[in-house]
Amino acid sequence: MFGMKRKRRRQELWCHACEHYVQFLIDLARDGNHVLNCPSCGHEHCRVVKDGVITDIRWDQRNGPRI
């Protein structure tokens, strides 16, 4: 991990399970499937990071491995 800079970004989203806005830090240096659990209710929100960017692709953890 030496020489590799962490690039974390705050993302805010609406949790439809508990009807609250929640914020997450996501590491953009790690490409792949990320699972973010709502701190209010535990609902899973899935995001894909590719080339250091959060894409608009949504995935379900049942469809592949996560980081």
CHARMM internal coordinates of N, CA and C (Angstrom, degrees):
IC EDIT
DIST 1 N 1 CA 1.4335
DIST 1 CA 1 C 1.5252
ANGL 1 N 1 CA 1 C 110.67
DIST 1 C 2 N 1.3110
ANGL 1 CA 1 C 2 N 117.20
DIHE 1 N 1 CA 1 C 2 N -7.41
DIST 2 N 2 CA 1.4570
ANGL 1 C 2 N 2 CA 119.92
DIHE 1 CA 1 C 2 N 2 CA 177.88
DIST 2 CA 2 C 1.5096
ANGL 2 N 2 CA 2 C 109.44
DIHE 1 C 2 N 2 CA 2 C -67.01
DIST 2 C 3 N 1.3402
ANGL 2 CA 2 C 3 N 116.25
DIHE 2 N 2 CA 2 C 3 N 140.15
DIST 3 N 3 CA 1.4490
ANGL 2 C 3 N 3 CA 120.80
DIHE 2 CA 2 C 3 N 3 CA -179.87
DIST 3 CA 3 C 1.5225
ANGL 3 N 3 CA 3 C 113.56
DIHE 2 C 3 N 3 CA 3 C 82.77
DIST 3 C 4 N 1.3405
ANGL 3 CA 3 C 4 N 116.46
DIHE 3 N 3 CA 3 C 4 N -8.89
DIST 4 N 4 CA 1.4513
ANGL 3 C 4 N 4 CA 119.89
DIHE 3 CA 3 C 4 N 4 CA 179.71
DIST 4 CA 4 C 1.5248
ANGL 4 N 4 CA 4 C 108.82
DIHE 3 C 4 N 4 CA 4 C -103.52
DIST 4 C 5 N 1.3087
ANGL 4 CA 4 C 5 N 115.88
DIHE 4 N 4 CA 4 C 5 N 118.49
DIST 5 N 5 CA 1.4550
ANGL 4 C 5 N 5 CA 120.63
DIHE 4 CA 4 C 5 N 5 CA -178.13
DIST 5 CA 5 C 1.5125
ANGL 5 N 5 CA 5 C 110.71
DIHE 4 C 5 N 5 CA 5 C -83.54
DIST 5 C 6 N 1.3005
ANGL 5 CA 5 C 6 N 116.48
DIHE 5 N 5 CA 5 C 6 N 135.61
DIST 6 N 6 CA 1.4584
ANGL 5 C 6 N 6 CA 120.24
DIHE 5 CA 5 C 6 N 6 CA 173.17
DIST 6 CA 6 C 1.5186
ANGL 6 N 6 CA 6 C 108.27
DIHE 5 C 6 N 6 CA 6 C -79.67
DIST 6 C 7 N 1.2902
ANGL 6 CA 6 C 7 N 115.18
DIHE 6 N 6 CA 6 C 7 N 134.04
DIST 7 N 7 CA 1.4541
ANGL 6 C 7 N 7 CA 121.08
DIHE 6 CA 6 C 7 N 7 CA 178.28
DIST 7 CA 7 C 1.5288
ANGL 7 N 7 CA 7 C 106.66
DIHE 6 C 7 N 7 CA 7 C -123.38
DIST 7 C 8 N 1.3059
ANGL 7 CA 7 C 8 N 115.39
DIHE 7 N 7 CA 7 C 8 N 92.09
DIST 8 N 8 CA 1.4588
ANGL 7 C 8 N 8 CA 119.93
DIHE 7 CA 7 C 8 N 8 CA -177.39
DIST 8 CA 8 C 1.5209
ANGL 8 N 8 CA 8 C 109.67
DIHE 7 C 8 N 8 CA 8 C -97.31
DIST 8 C 9 N 1.3089
ANGL 8 CA 8 C 9 N 114.65
DIHE 8 N 8 CA 8 C 9 N 143.38
DIST 9 N 9 CA 1.4620
ANGL 8 C 9 N 9 CA 120.12
DIHE 8 CA 8 C 9 N 9 CA -179.33
DIST 9 CA 9 C 1.5211
ANGL 9 N 9 CA 9 C 109.21
DIHE 8 C 9 N 9 CA 9 C -133.74
DIST 9 C 10 N 1.3091
ANGL 9 CA 9 C 10 N 115.06
DIHE 9 N 9 CA 9 C 10 N 140.69
DIST 10 N 10 CA 1.4555
ANGL 9 C 10 N 10 CA 120.47
DIHE 9 CA 9 C 10 N 10 CA 177.27
DIST 10 CA 10 C 1.5189
ANGL 10 N 10 CA 10 C 108.59
DIHE 9 C 10 N 10 CA 10 C -85.50
DIST 10 C 11 N 1.3252
ANGL 10 CA 10 C 11 N 115.62
DIHE 10 N 10 CA 10 C 11 N 131.58
DIST 11 N 11 CA 1.4521
ANGL 10 C 11 N 11 CA 120.85
DIHE 10 CA 10 C 11 N 11 CA 176.91
DIST 11 CA 11 C 1.5241
ANGL 11 N 11 CA 11 C 108.23
DIHE 10 C 11 N 11 CA 11 C -123.67
DIST 11 C 12 N 1.3172
ANGL 11 CA 11 C 12 N 115.52
DIHE 11 N 11 CA 11 C 12 N 134.46
DIST 12 N 12 CA 1.4649
ANGL 11 C 12 N 12 CA 120.59
DIHE 11 CA 11 C 12 N 12 CA 176.23
DIST 12 CA 12 C 1.5155
ANGL 12 N 12 CA 12 C 108.12
DIHE 11 C 12 N 12 CA 12 C -110.59
DIST 12 C 13 N 1.3155
ANGL 12 CA 12 C 13 N 115.76
DIHE 12 N 12 CA 12 C 13 N 137.46
DIST 13 N 13 CA 1.4556
ANGL 12 C 13 N 13 CA 119.65
DIHE 12 CA 12 C 13 N 13 CA 178.52
DIST 13 CA 13 C 1.5184
ANGL 13 N 13 CA 13 C 110.31
DIHE 12 C 13 N 13 CA 13 C -146.57
DIST 13 C 14 N 1.3144
ANGL 13 CA 13 C 14 N 114.99
DIHE 13 N 13 CA 13 C 14 N 165.54
DIST 14 N 14 CA 1.4537
ANGL 13 C 14 N 14 CA 122.63
DIHE 13 CA 13 C 14 N 14 CA 179.06
DIST 14 CA 14 C 1.5169
ANGL 14 N 14 CA 14 C 108.79
DIHE 13 C 14 N 14 CA 14 C -94.58
DIST 14 C 15 N 1.3158
ANGL 14 CA 14 C 15 N 115.96
DIHE 14 N 14 CA 14 C 15 N 124.55
DIST 15 N 15 CA 1.4651
ANGL 14 C 15 N 15 CA 120.23
DIHE 14 CA 14 C 15 N 15 CA 175.69
DIST 15 CA 15 C 1.5229
ANGL 15 N 15 CA 15 C 107.07
DIHE 14 C 15 N 15 CA 15 C -92.20
DIST 15 C 16 N 1.3315
ANGL 15 CA 15 C 16 N 115.47
DIHE 15 N 15 CA 15 C 16 N 111.08
DIST 16 N 16 CA 1.4590
ANGL 15 C 16 N 16 CA 119.59
DIHE 15 CA 15 C 16 N 16 CA -178.60
DIST 16 CA 16 C 1.5274
ANGL 16 N 16 CA 16 C 112.13
DIHE 15 C 16 N 16 CA 16 C -73.59
DIST 16 C 17 N 1.3275
ANGL 16 CA 16 C 17 N 117.06
DIHE 16 N 16 CA 16 C 17 N -16.24
DIST 17 N 17 CA 1.4648
ANGL 16 C 17 N 17 CA 120.34
DIHE 16 CA 16 C 17 N 17 CA -179.86
DIST 17 CA 17 C 1.5315
ANGL 17 N 17 CA 17 C 111.62
DIHE 16 C 17 N 17 CA 17 C -73.05
DIST 17 C 18 N 1.3353
ANGL 17 CA 17 C 18 N 117.52
DIHE 17 N 17 CA 17 C 18 N -41.89
DIST 18 N 18 CA 1.4695
ANGL 17 C 18 N 18 CA 120.63
DIHE 17 CA 17 C 18 N 18 CA -178.52
DIST 18 CA 18 C 1.5229
ANGL 18 N 18 CA 18 C 112.81
DIHE 17 C 18 N 18 CA 18 C -114.03
DIST 18 C 19 N 1.3478
ANGL 18 CA 18 C 19 N 115.68
DIHE 18 N 18 CA 18 C 19 N -0.90
DIST 19 N 19 CA 1.4625
ANGL 18 C 19 N 19 CA 122.36
DIHE 18 CA 18 C 19 N 19 CA 177.86
DIST 19 CA 19 C 1.5273
ANGL 19 N 19 CA 19 C 113.34
DIHE 18 C 19 N 19 CA 19 C 58.19
DIST 19 C 20 N 1.3504
ANGL 19 CA 19 C 20 N 114.98
DIHE 19 N 19 CA 19 C 20 N 50.47
DIST 20 N 20 CA 1.4611
ANGL 19 C 20 N 20 CA 122.15
DIHE 19 CA 19 C 20 N 20 CA 175.56
DIST 20 CA 20 C 1.5285
ANGL 20 N 20 CA 20 C 108.97
DIHE 19 C 20 N 20 CA 20 C -134.95
DIST 20 C 21 N 1.3272
ANGL 20 CA 20 C 21 N 116.04
DIHE 20 N 20 CA 20 C 21 N 150.57
DIST 21 N 21 CA 1.4556
ANGL 20 C 21 N 21 CA 119.82
DIHE 20 CA 20 C 21 N 21 CA 167.32
DIST 21 CA 21 C 1.5115
ANGL 21 N 21 CA 21 C 107.57
DIHE 20 C 21 N 21 CA 21 C -80.36
DIST 21 C 22 N 1.3210
ANGL 21 CA 21 C 22 N 117.15
DIHE 21 N 21 CA 21 C 22 N 137.23
DIST 22 N 22 CA 1.4650
ANGL 21 C 22 N 22 CA 122.04
DIHE 21 CA 21 C 22 N 22 CA 178.72
DIST 22 CA 22 C 1.5194
ANGL 22 N 22 CA 22 C 108.85
DIHE 21 C 22 N 22 CA 22 C -132.60
DIST 22 C 23 N 1.3286
ANGL 22 CA 22 C 23 N 116.53
DIHE 22 N 22 CA 22 C 23 N 154.79
DIST 23 N 23 CA 1.4562
ANGL 22 C 23 N 23 CA 121.94
DIHE 22 CA 22 C 23 N 23 CA 179.33
DIST 23 CA 23 C 1.5175
ANGL 23 N 23 CA 23 C 110.02
DIHE 22 C 23 N 23 CA 23 C -119.89
DIST 23 C 24 N 1.3288
ANGL 23 CA 23 C 24 N 114.51
DIHE 23 N 23 CA 23 C 24 N 144.22
DIST 24 N 24 CA 1.4600
ANGL 23 C 24 N 24 CA 122.37
DIHE 23 CA 23 C 24 N 24 CA 179.56
DIST 24 CA 24 C 1.5144
ANGL 24 N 24 CA 24 C 109.24
DIHE 23 C 24 N 24 CA 24 C -133.98
DIST 24 C 25 N 1.3232
ANGL 24 CA 24 C 25 N 116.26
DIHE 24 N 24 CA 24 C 25 N 150.80
DIST 25 N 25 CA 1.4646
ANGL 24 C 25 N 25 CA 121.32
DIHE 24 CA 24 C 25 N 25 CA 166.54
DIST 25 CA 25 C 1.5184
ANGL 25 N 25 CA 25 C 106.73
DIHE 24 C 25 N 25 CA 25 C -98.02
DIST 25 C 26 N 1.3280
ANGL 25 CA 25 C 26 N 116.59
DIHE 25 N 25 CA 25 C 26 N 130.28
DIST 26 N 26 CA 1.4600
ANGL 25 C 26 N 26 CA 121.16
DIHE 25 CA 25 C 26 N 26 CA 179.54
DIST 26 CA 26 C 1.5248
ANGL 26 N 26 CA 26 C 108.34
DIHE 25 C 26 N 26 CA 26 C -124.82
DIST 26 C 27 N 1.3299
ANGL 26 CA 26 C 27 N 116.35
DIHE 26 N 26 CA 26 C 27 N 134.74
DIST 27 N 27 CA 1.4575
ANGL 26 C 27 N 27 CA 122.77
DIHE 26 CA 26 C 27 N 27 CA -177.17
DIST 27 CA 27 C 1.5239
ANGL 27 N 27 CA 27 C 109.56
DIHE 26 C 27 N 27 CA 27 C -85.30
DIST 27 C 28 N 1.3208
ANGL 27 CA 27 C 28 N 116.47
DIHE 27 N 27 CA 27 C 28 N 106.03
DIST 28 N 28 CA 1.4669
ANGL 27 C 28 N 28 CA 121.55
DIHE 27 CA 27 C 28 N 28 CA -177.38
DIST 28 CA 28 C 1.5213
ANGL 28 N 28 CA 28 C 112.85
DIHE 27 C 28 N 28 CA 28 C -76.68
DIST 28 C 29 N 1.3247
ANGL 28 CA 28 C 29 N 117.35
DIHE 28 N 28 CA 28 C 29 N -8.28
DIST 29 N 29 CA 1.4690
ANGL 28 C 29 N 29 CA 120.71
DIHE 28 CA 28 C 29 N 29 CA 177.03
DIST 29 CA 29 C 1.5362
ANGL 29 N 29 CA 29 C 111.28
DIHE 28 C 29 N 29 CA 29 C -78.89
DIST 29 C 30 N 1.3312
ANGL 29 CA 29 C 30 N 116.45
DIHE 29 N 29 CA 29 C 30 N -10.74
DIST 30 N 30 CA 1.4672
ANGL 29 C 30 N 30 CA 120.70
DIHE 29 CA 29 C 30 N 30 CA -178.57
DIST 30 CA 30 C 1.5211
ANGL 30 N 30 CA 30 C 109.84
DIHE 29 C 30 N 30 CA 30 C -112.04
DIST 30 C 31 N 1.3212
ANGL 30 CA 30 C 31 N 115.69
DIHE 30 N 30 CA 30 C 31 N 99.36
DIST 31 N 31 CA 1.4600
ANGL 30 C 31 N 31 CA 120.44
DIHE 30 CA 30 C 31 N 31 CA 176.25
DIST 31 CA 31 C 1.5191
ANGL 31 N 31 CA 31 C 110.00
DIHE 30 C 31 N 31 CA 31 C -67.13
DIST 31 C 32 N 1.3242
ANGL 31 CA 31 C 32 N 115.54
DIHE 31 N 31 CA 31 C 32 N 146.03
DIST 32 N 32 CA 1.4627
ANGL 31 C 32 N 32 CA 119.76
DIHE 31 CA 31 C 32 N 32 CA 175.49
DIST 32 CA 32 C 1.5126
ANGL 32 N 32 CA 32 C 112.16
DIHE 31 C 32 N 32 CA 32 C 134.78
DIST 32 C 33 N 1.3250
ANGL 32 CA 32 C 33 N 114.62
DIHE 32 N 32 CA 32 C 33 N -165.31
DIST 33 N 33 CA 1.4584
ANGL 32 C 33 N 33 CA 123.11
DIHE 32 CA 32 C 33 N 33 CA -176.95
DIST 33 CA 33 C 1.5201
ANGL 33 N 33 CA 33 C 109.93
DIHE 32 C 33 N 33 CA 33 C -89.29
DIST 33 C 34 N 1.3163
ANGL 33 CA 33 C 34 N 116.43
DIHE 33 N 33 CA 33 C 34 N 123.77
DIST 34 N 34 CA 1.4602
ANGL 33 C 34 N 34 CA 121.82
DIHE 33 CA 33 C 34 N 34 CA 179.98
DIST 34 CA 34 C 1.5235
ANGL 34 N 34 CA 34 C 109.28
DIHE 33 C 34 N 34 CA 34 C -114.20
DIST 34 C 35 N 1.3322
ANGL 34 CA 34 C 35 N 116.77
DIHE 34 N 34 CA 34 C 35 N 138.56
DIST 35 N 35 CA 1.4538
ANGL 34 C 35 N 35 CA 122.17
DIHE 34 CA 34 C 35 N 35 CA 173.98
DIST 35 CA 35 C 1.5208
ANGL 35 N 35 CA 35 C 107.94
DIHE 34 C 35 N 35 CA 35 C -111.63
DIST 35 C 36 N 1.3255
ANGL 35 CA 35 C 36 N 115.93
DIHE 35 N 35 CA 35 C 36 N 124.57
DIST 36 N 36 CA 1.4565
ANGL 35 C 36 N 36 CA 122.46
DIHE 35 CA 35 C 36 N 36 CA 179.22
DIST 36 CA 36 C 1.5223
ANGL 36 N 36 CA 36 C 107.16
DIHE 35 C 36 N 36 CA 36 C -114.84
DIST 36 C 37 N 1.3213
ANGL 36 CA 36 C 37 N 116.78
DIHE 36 N 36 CA 36 C 37 N 120.43
DIST 37 N 37 CA 1.4625
ANGL 36 C 37 N 37 CA 120.71
DIHE 36 CA 36 C 37 N 37 CA -179.60
DIST 37 CA 37 C 1.5200
ANGL 37 N 37 CA 37 C 110.26
DIHE 36 C 37 N 37 CA 37 C -94.66
DIST 37 C 38 N 1.3233
ANGL 37 CA 37 C 38 N 115.97
DIHE 37 N 37 CA 37 C 38 N 130.65
DIST 38 N 38 CA 1.4525
ANGL 37 C 38 N 38 CA 121.86
DIHE 37 CA 37 C 38 N 38 CA 179.43
DIST 38 CA 38 C 1.5283
ANGL 38 N 38 CA 38 C 109.09
DIHE 37 C 38 N 38 CA 38 C -60.28
DIST 38 C 39 N 1.3389
ANGL 38 CA 38 C 39 N 117.54
DIHE 38 N 38 CA 38 C 39 N 128.10
DIST 39 N 39 CA 1.4549
ANGL 38 C 39 N 39 CA 119.86
DIHE 38 CA 38 C 39 N 39 CA 179.84
DIST 39 CA 39 C 1.5322
ANGL 39 N 39 CA 39 C 112.72
DIHE 38 C 39 N 39 CA 39 C -70.97
DIST 39 C 40 N 1.3254
ANGL 39 CA 39 C 40 N 117.06
DIHE 39 N 39 CA 39 C 40 N -17.23
DIST 40 N 40 CA 1.4630
ANGL 39 C 40 N 40 CA 120.16
DIHE 39 CA 39 C 40 N 40 CA 179.94
DIST 40 CA 40 C 1.5247
ANGL 40 N 40 CA 40 C 113.07
DIHE 39 C 40 N 40 CA 40 C -84.74
DIST 40 C 41 N 1.3532
ANGL 40 CA 40 C 41 N 115.97
DIHE 40 N 40 CA 40 C 41 N -43.83
DIST 41 N 41 CA 1.4741
ANGL 40 C 41 N 41 CA 118.33
DIHE 40 CA 40 C 41 N 41 CA -173.81
DIST 41 CA 41 C 1.5298
ANGL 41 N 41 CA 41 C 114.41
DIHE 40 C 41 N 41 CA 41 C -128.19
DIST 41 C 42 N 1.3533
ANGL 41 CA 41 C 42 N 117.90
DIHE 41 N 41 CA 41 C 42 N -8.99
DIST 42 N 42 CA 1.4605
ANGL 41 C 42 N 42 CA 120.65
DIHE 41 CA 41 C 42 N 42 CA 178.87
DIST 42 CA 42 C 1.5170
ANGL 42 N 42 CA 42 C 114.94
DIHE 41 C 42 N 42 CA 42 C 88.02
DIST 42 C 43 N 1.3342
ANGL 42 CA 42 C 43 N 117.74
DIHE 42 N 42 CA 42 C 43 N -1.63
DIST 43 N 43 CA 1.4639
ANGL 42 C 43 N 43 CA 120.88
DIHE 42 CA 42 C 43 N 43 CA 179.97
DIST 43 CA 43 C 1.5329
ANGL 43 N 43 CA 43 C 110.10
DIHE 42 C 43 N 43 CA 43 C -59.41
DIST 43 C 44 N 1.3352
ANGL 43 CA 43 C 44 N 116.41
DIHE 43 N 43 CA 43 C 44 N 140.11
DIST 44 N 44 CA 1.4638
ANGL 43 C 44 N 44 CA 121.27
DIHE 43 CA 43 C 44 N 44 CA -179.71
DIST 44 CA 44 C 1.5233
ANGL 44 N 44 CA 44 C 111.63
DIHE 43 C 44 N 44 CA 44 C -86.04
DIST 44 C 45 N 1.3256
ANGL 44 CA 44 C 45 N 115.01
DIHE 44 N 44 CA 44 C 45 N 133.23
DIST 45 N 45 CA 1.4596
ANGL 44 C 45 N 45 CA 122.58
DIHE 44 CA 44 C 45 N 45 CA 173.01
DIST 45 CA 45 C 1.5235
ANGL 45 N 45 CA 45 C 106.09
DIHE 44 C 45 N 45 CA 45 C -120.00
DIST 45 C 46 N 1.3117
ANGL 45 CA 45 C 46 N 116.50
DIHE 45 N 45 CA 45 C 46 N 125.01
DIST 46 N 46 CA 1.4625
ANGL 45 C 46 N 46 CA 121.29
DIHE 45 CA 45 C 46 N 46 CA -174.58
DIST 46 CA 46 C 1.5246
ANGL 46 N 46 CA 46 C 110.30
DIHE 45 C 46 N 46 CA 46 C -107.26
DIST 46 C 47 N 1.3252
ANGL 46 CA 46 C 47 N 115.44
DIHE 46 N 46 CA 46 C 47 N 133.21
DIST 47 N 47 CA 1.4566
ANGL 46 C 47 N 47 CA 122.28
DIHE 46 CA 46 C 47 N 47 CA 179.28
DIST 47 CA 47 C 1.5203
ANGL 47 N 47 CA 47 C 109.09
DIHE 46 C 47 N 47 CA 47 C -132.86
DIST 47 C 48 N 1.3273
ANGL 47 CA 47 C 48 N 115.80
DIHE 47 N 47 CA 47 C 48 N 152.53
DIST 48 N 48 CA 1.4632
ANGL 47 C 48 N 48 CA 122.11
DIHE 47 CA 47 C 48 N 48 CA 177.38
DIST 48 CA 48 C 1.5183
ANGL 48 N 48 CA 48 C 108.04
DIHE 47 C 48 N 48 CA 48 C -116.53
DIST 48 C 49 N 1.3474
ANGL 48 CA 48 C 49 N 116.66
DIHE 48 N 48 CA 48 C 49 N 128.96
DIST 49 N 49 CA 1.4563
ANGL 48 C 49 N 49 CA 122.63
DIHE 48 CA 48 C 49 N 49 CA 174.44
DIST 49 CA 49 C 1.5250
ANGL 49 N 49 CA 49 C 107.60
DIHE 48 C 49 N 49 CA 49 C -107.80
DIST 49 C 50 N 1.3411
ANGL 49 CA 49 C 50 N 115.90
DIHE 49 N 49 CA 49 C 50 N 128.18
DIST 50 N 50 CA 1.4658
ANGL 49 C 50 N 50 CA 121.17
DIHE 49 CA 49 C 50 N 50 CA 178.13
DIST 50 CA 50 C 1.5124
ANGL 50 N 50 CA 50 C 108.17
DIHE 49 C 50 N 50 CA 50 C -135.83
DIST 50 C 51 N 1.3142
ANGL 50 CA 50 C 51 N 116.18
DIHE 50 N 50 CA 50 C 51 N 127.27
DIST 51 N 51 CA 1.4657
ANGL 50 C 51 N 51 CA 122.54
DIHE 50 CA 50 C 51 N 51 CA -179.58
DIST 51 CA 51 C 1.5280
ANGL 51 N 51 CA 51 C 111.75
DIHE 50 C 51 N 51 CA 51 C 54.30
DIST 51 C 52 N 1.3287
ANGL 51 CA 51 C 52 N 115.96
DIHE 51 N 51 CA 51 C 52 N 37.56
DIST 52 N 52 CA 1.4590
ANGL 51 C 52 N 52 CA 121.18
DIHE 51 CA 51 C 52 N 52 CA 176.15
DIST 52 CA 52 C 1.5137
ANGL 52 N 52 CA 52 C 115.40
DIHE 51 C 52 N 52 CA 52 C 77.69
DIST 52 C 53 N 1.3338
ANGL 52 CA 52 C 53 N 117.19
DIHE 52 N 52 CA 52 C 53 N 14.55
DIST 53 N 53 CA 1.4631
ANGL 52 C 53 N 53 CA 121.94
DIHE 52 CA 52 C 53 N 53 CA -178.69
DIST 53 CA 53 C 1.5303
ANGL 53 N 53 CA 53 C 109.38
DIHE 52 C 53 N 53 CA 53 C -127.23
DIST 53 C 54 N 1.3368
ANGL 53 CA 53 C 54 N 116.16
DIHE 53 N 53 CA 53 C 54 N 138.27
DIST 54 N 54 CA 1.4649
ANGL 53 C 54 N 54 CA 120.15
DIHE 53 CA 53 C 54 N 54 CA 173.45
DIST 54 CA 54 C 1.5201
ANGL 54 N 54 CA 54 C 106.92
DIHE 53 C 54 N 54 CA 54 C -76.05
DIST 54 C 55 N 1.3201
ANGL 54 CA 54 C 55 N 116.56
DIHE 54 N 54 CA 54 C 55 N 120.78
DIST 55 N 55 CA 1.4685
ANGL 54 C 55 N 55 CA 120.81
DIHE 54 CA 54 C 55 N 55 CA -178.11
DIST 55 CA 55 C 1.5234
ANGL 55 N 55 CA 55 C 109.80
DIHE 54 C 55 N 55 CA 55 C -87.13
DIST 55 C 56 N 1.3256
ANGL 55 CA 55 C 56 N 115.69
DIHE 55 N 55 CA 55 C 56 N 174.17
DIST 56 N 56 CA 1.4566
ANGL 55 C 56 N 56 CA 119.70
DIHE 55 CA 55 C 56 N 56 CA 175.36
DIST 56 CA 56 C 1.5284
ANGL 56 N 56 CA 56 C 111.31
DIHE 55 C 56 N 56 CA 56 C -90.12
DIST 56 C 57 N 1.3223
ANGL 56 CA 56 C 57 N 116.88
DIHE 56 N 56 CA 56 C 57 N 6.50
DIST 57 N 57 CA 1.4608
ANGL 56 C 57 N 57 CA 122.14
DIHE 56 CA 56 C 57 N 57 CA 177.54
DIST 57 CA 57 C 1.5264
ANGL 57 N 57 CA 57 C 108.86
DIHE 56 C 57 N 57 CA 57 C -75.37
DIST 57 C 58 N 1.3116
ANGL 57 CA 57 C 58 N 116.50
DIHE 57 N 57 CA 57 C 58 N 132.14
DIST 58 N 58 CA 1.4560
ANGL 57 C 58 N 58 CA 121.92
DIHE 57 CA 57 C 58 N 58 CA 174.32
DIST 58 CA 58 C 1.5195
ANGL 58 N 58 CA 58 C 107.15
DIHE 57 C 58 N 58 CA 58 C -115.25
DIST 58 C 59 N 1.2884
ANGL 58 CA 58 C 59 N 116.62
DIHE 58 N 58 CA 58 C 59 N 140.49
DIST 59 N 59 CA 1.4551
ANGL 58 C 59 N 59 CA 120.81
DIHE 58 CA 58 C 59 N 59 CA -179.24
DIST 59 CA 59 C 1.5120
ANGL 59 N 59 CA 59 C 108.63
DIHE 58 C 59 N 59 CA 59 C -132.28
DIST 59 C 60 N 1.2591
ANGL 59 CA 59 C 60 N 116.05
DIHE 59 N 59 CA 59 C 60 N 164.48
DIST 60 N 60 CA 1.4593
ANGL 59 C 60 N 60 CA 122.39
DIHE 59 CA 59 C 60 N 60 CA 177.88
DIST 60 CA 60 C 1.5160
ANGL 60 N 60 CA 60 C 107.01
DIHE 59 C 60 N 60 CA 60 C -111.66
DIST 60 C 61 N 1.3191
ANGL 60 CA 60 C 61 N 118.39
DIHE 60 N 60 CA 60 C 61 N 134.05
DIST 61 N 61 CA 1.4620
ANGL 60 C 61 N 61 CA 120.23
DIHE 60 CA 60 C 61 N 61 CA -174.89
DIST 61 CA 61 C 1.5252
ANGL 61 N 61 CA 61 C 112.10
DIHE 60 C 61 N 61 CA 61 C -59.17
DIST 61 C 62 N 1.3011
ANGL 61 CA 61 C 62 N 118.18
DIHE 61 N 61 CA 61 C 62 N -18.65
DIST 62 N 62 CA 1.4768
ANGL 61 C 62 N 62 CA 120.37
DIHE 61 CA 61 C 62 N 62 CA 176.72
DIST 62 CA 62 C 1.5247
ANGL 62 N 62 CA 62 C 111.36
DIHE 61 C 62 N 62 CA 62 C -72.75
DIST 62 C 63 N 1.3593
ANGL 62 CA 62 C 63 N 116.77
DIHE 62 N 62 CA 62 C 63 N -12.96
DIST 63 N 63 CA 1.4616
ANGL 62 C 63 N 63 CA 120.58
DIHE 62 CA 62 C 63 N 63 CA -176.10
DIST 63 CA 63 C 1.5193
ANGL 63 N 63 CA 63 C 113.79
DIHE 62 C 63 N 63 CA 63 C -96.84
DIST 63 C 64 N 1.3177
ANGL 63 CA 63 C 64 N 118.61
DIHE 63 N 63 CA 63 C 64 N 1.19
DIST 64 N 64 CA 1.4480
ANGL 63 C 64 N 64 CA 119.41
DIHE 63 CA 63 C 64 N 64 CA 179.43
DIST 64 CA 64 C 1.5013
ANGL 64 N 64 CA 64 C 112.30
DIHE 63 C 64 N 64 CA 64 C 169.76
DIST 64 C 65 N 1.3246
ANGL 64 CA 64 C 65 N 116.12
DIHE 64 N 64 CA 64 C 65 N 172.21
DIST 65 N 65 CA 1.4703
ANGL 64 C 65 N 65 CA 120.51
DIHE 64 CA 64 C 65 N 65 CA -178.12
DIST 65 CA 65 C 1.5176
ANGL 65 N 65 CA 65 C 111.69
DIHE 64 C 65 N 65 CA 65 C -71.85
DIST 65 C 66 N 1.3180
ANGL 65 CA 65 C 66 N 114.27
DIHE 65 N 65 CA 65 C 66 N 154.32
DIST 66 N 66 CA 1.4599
ANGL 65 C 66 N 66 CA 120.03
DIHE 65 CA 65 C 66 N 66 CA 177.38
DIST 66 CA 66 C 1.5050
ANGL 66 N 66 CA 66 C 110.13
DIHE 65 C 66 N 66 CA 66 C -117.85
DIST 66 C 67 N 1.3158
ANGL 66 CA 66 C 67 N 114.50
DIHE 66 N 66 CA 66 C 67 N 168.97
DIST 67 N 67 CA 1.4579
ANGL 66 C 67 N 67 CA 120.63
DIHE 66 CA 66 C 67 N 67 CA 178.07
DIST 67 CA 67 C 1.5093
ANGL 67 N 67 CA 67 C 108.76
DIHE 66 C 67 N 67 CA 67 C -84.39
END
COOR INIT
IC SEED 1 N 1 CA 1 C
IC BUILD
